[in-house]
Amino acid sequence: MAISSEQRVAITPEVLSRTLDGEAILLDLASGTYFGLDGVGTLLWELFEQGTTVGEATARIVAVYDVDATTARSDLEELLSELTRRGLVRVS
C-alpha cells in the first residue's frame, strides 16, 4: 500500500472506539466485530481521529518510541493496510 506523508486517515462512520487501560477497542457496527489495538496502535488511532497526516503520525511515533523513521513508517503502513482491508479506515 503506497501512502504519501500528506495523506490523512479517515475512520469509517460505522466504527466506534473506546480506550481502556491504554488500549483501543474498536467495534465495527457493520459486521459486529471487535478489534483491539496495542499501545502504539492506540496512539495512531487517536492521531487519526484528530486528522493527523501520515507523516505527522510517523514523526510522533519516532518521538514517543525508540524507533527509527523507516521502521515507524513501515509499521504504520502495515497497520493501515490491515485497518483498510477490514473496512475500518480509508486513506485519502
C-alpha positions, -999 to 999 in steps of 0.1 A, spaced: 0 0 0 17 32 -12 8 61 11 22 96 9 31 116 40 5 142 32 -24 118 32 -49 116 61 -67 86 75 -105 88 79 -122 64 103 -153 50 87 -186 61 104 -196 25 113 -166 22 137 -169 30 174 -139 31 196 -130 34 233 -97 33 251 -94 11 281 -62 7 301 -42 23 273 -55 1 245 -82 9 220 -111 -14 215 -129 -9 181 -164 -21 172 -173 -24 135 -211 -18 136 -214 -31 101 -200 -66 109 -204 -67 147 -167 -74 150 -145 -62 178 -108 -53 173 -81 -44 198 -51 -22 193 -19 -22 214 -3 10 228 13 21 195 -19 13 175 -39 32 201 -17 63 197 -20 61 160 -58 56 162 -60 87 184 -39 107 159 -62 95 130 -92 107 150 -75 142 152 -69 143 114 -32 140 116 -14 133 84 5 100 79 38 120 80 29 137 113 18 103 128 51 88 118 70 116 134 50 113 166 58 75 168 95 83 163 93 109 191 74 88 216 90 53 210 126 42 205 123 35 168 137 49 136 116 67 110 118 38 84 106 12 109 79 35 122 66 42 87 67 6 77 48 -5 108 23 24 103 17 13 67 12 -23 78 -14 -13 104 -32 10 78 -32 -19 53 -49 -42 79 -74 -15 90 -82 -6 54 -87 -43 45 -111 -47 73 -130 -15 63 -123 4 95 -105 33 78 -99 50 45 -67 67 34 -73 99 15 
